[in-house]
């Protein structure tokens, strides 16, 4: 089973604020990483965070986004 990461851990990995992740969860816009809701806690599967990072690797700024 994947390790479940806290919002703070993911925000540190991606160098973004926890608020940015919360806004993305609420609006569905921006950082699109699936999350798990356990009672009042939000967790992210480590493999989903790694997949998000891999999907956002670019070789140069002229690349088109998918």
C-alpha positions as CSV (number, residue, x, y, z in Angstrom):
1,X,0.0,0.0,0.0
2,X,1.2,3.5,-0.8
3,X,2.3,5.8,1.9
4,X,-0.3,8.6,2.6
5,X,1.2,12.0,2.8
6,X,-0.2,15.0,4.7
7,X,-1.1,18.2,3.0
8,X,1.9,19.9,4.6
9,X,4.3,17.2,3.3
10,X,2.9,17.6,-0.2
11,X,3.1,21.4,-0.1
12,X,6.8,21.1,0.9
13,X,7.6,18.6,-1.8
14,X,6.0,20.9,-4.5
15,X,7.1,24.2,-3.0
16,X,3.5,25.5,-2.9
17,X,1.3,26.5,0.1
18,X,-1.1,24.3,1.8
19,X,-3.8,26.9,0.9
20,X,-3.0,26.4,-2.8
21,X,-3.7,22.6,-2.4
22,X,-6.9,23.4,-0.5
23,X,-8.1,25.8,-3.2
24,X,-7.3,23.2,-5.9
25,X,-9.3,20.5,-4.0
26,X,-12.3,22.9,-3.6
27,X,-12.3,24.4,-7.1
28,X,-10.9,21.5,-9.1
29,X,-8.6,24.0,-10.8
30,X,-4.8,24.1,-10.6
31,X,-2.8,21.3,-8.9
32,X,-4.8,18.2,-9.8
33,X,-3.8,15.4,-7.5
34,X,-6.3,12.9,-6.3
35,X,-6.7,12.9,-2.5
36,X,-8.2,10.7,0.2
37,X,-10.5,12.1,2.8
38,X,-10.3,10.3,6.2
39,X,-12.8,11.9,8.6
40,X,-11.5,15.5,8.8
41,X,-8.0,14.7,7.4
42,X,-6.9,15.0,3.8
43,X,-4.1,12.7,2.6
44,X,-2.4,12.2,-0.8
45,X,-1.1,8.8,-2.0
46,X,2.7,9.1,-2.6
47,X,2.3,7.5,-6.0
48,X,-0.2,10.1,-7.1
49,X,2.1,12.9,-6.0
50,X,5.0,11.3,-7.9
51,X,2.8,10.8,-11.0
52,X,1.9,14.5,-10.9
53,X,5.6,15.5,-10.7
54,X,6.5,13.2,-13.6
55,X,3.6,14.5,-15.7
56,X,4.9,18.1,-15.2
57,X,8.5,17.6,-16.3
58,X,9.3,19.7,-19.3
59,X,12.5,20.1,-21.3
60,X,12.0,23.7,-22.3
61,X,9.4,26.5,-21.9
62,X,8.2,26.2,-25.5
63,X,6.6,22.7,-24.8
64,X,2.9,22.6,-25.0
65,X,0.9,21.4,-22.1
66,X,-1.3,18.3,-22.3
